[in-house]
Amino acid sequence: MEKLNQQSFAQFIASGKKVVEFNAGWCVDCKRVAPFLPEIEKKFSSNFQFGEIDVDESRSIAEQYNVRGIPTFIVFEDGRETGRLPSREAKTQEQIETFLEQMAK
């Protein structure tokens, strides 16, 4: 998963289908989902490119996209948000995979 920051974020989402996980080092739920994210990224690699952004390091981007809880997964297509899995629904591998399956269609 590509680590994004204030400078690289806009370029990353500008073209293609991208999934960005908004997270933070102190986030308990982020730590809970982290072990299976590489498996999810591999499973959906033909559909999406994956990136992650730390909300503490890039607070203005989190605010711009109205990210209120973490982890939050946002799908972008050619720079435009096309889907969102908010933190309350992003706590299990099954929830994240179900969301990405719907977004891949």
C-alpha positions in Angstrom: 0.0 0.0 0.0 1.5 3.3 -1.1 2.0 5.8 1.7 0.6 9.2 0.7 1.1 12.7 2.0 0.0 16.2 1.4 2.1 16.4 -1.7 1.5 13.0 -3.3 -2.2 12.6 -2.6 -3.7 14.6 -5.5 -1.4 13.0 -8.1 -2.2 9.5 -6.7 -6.0 9.9 -7.1 -5.9 11.9 -10.3 -6.3 8.9 -12.7 -7.5 5.4 -12.5 -9.4 3.6 -9.8 -7.8 4.1 -6.4 -8.6 3.1 -2.8 -7.3 5.3 0.0 -7.3 4.2 3.6 -7.4 7.2 6.0 -5.7 6.0 9.2 -3.5 7.0 12.1 -0.8 5.3 14.2 -2.8 5.5 17.4 -6.1 4.1 15.9 -7.1 0.8 17.5 -9.4 -0.2 14.7 -6.7 0.7 12.1 -4.3 -1.7 13.9 -7.0 -4.3 13.9 -7.5 -4.2 10.1 -3.8 -3.7 9.2 -2.8 -7.4 9.2 -5.3 -8.4 6.5 -4.9 -5.3 4.3 -2.0 -6.8 2.2 -4.3 -9.8 1.4 -7.1 -7.5 0.4 -4.8 -5.4 -1.7 -3.6 -8.5 -3.5 -7.1 -9.8 -4.1 -8.3 -6.5 -5.6 -5.0 -5.5 -7.4 -6.6 -5.9 -10.8 -9.4 -3.4 -9.9 -7.7 -0.8 -7.7 -4.4 0.7 -6.7 -4.1 1.2 -3.0 -2.8 4.0 -0.8 -3.0 5.1 2.8 -2.8 8.5 4.4 -2.2 9.4 8.0 -4.9 11.9 9.1 -2.6 13.5 11.7 0.1 14.2 9.1 -2.4 15.3 6.4 -5.2 16.8 8.4 -6.4 19.2 5.7 -7.0 16.3 3.3 -9.0 14.4 5.9 -11.0 17.6 6.5 -11.5 18.2 2.8 -13.0 14.8 2.4 -15.0 15.1 5.7 -13.3 12.0 7.2 -14.7 11.9 10.7 -13.7 8.4 11.9 -10.9 6.1 11.0 -10.2 3.8 9.4 -12.2 5.2 6.5 -11.8 3.8 2.9 -12.6 6.1 0.0 -12.6 4.9 -3.6 -11.6 7.5 -6.3 -12.0 7.2 -10.0 -10.1 9.7 -12.0 -9.9 12.1 -9.1 -13.5 11.9 -8.1 -14.9 10.1 -5.0 -17.1 7.2 -6.1 -17.6 5.4 -2.8 -16.9 5.4 0.9 -16.7 2.9 3.7 -16.8 4.8 6.9 -15.1 3.7 10.1 -18.2 2.2 11.7 -18.5 -0.3 8.8 -14.8 -0.9 8.2 -13.9 -3.1 11.2 -13.6 -6.6 9.6 -12.0 -8.1 6.5 -15.4 -9.2 5.3 -16.9 -5.7 5.5 -14.0 -4.2 3.6 -14.0 -7.0 0.9 -17.8 -6.7 0.4 -17.5 -2.9 -0.1 -14.6 -3.3 -2.6 -16.5 -6.1 -4.5 -19.4 -3.6 -4.9 -17.1 -0.8 -6.0 -15.3 -3.0 -8.5 -18.4 -3.6 -10.5 
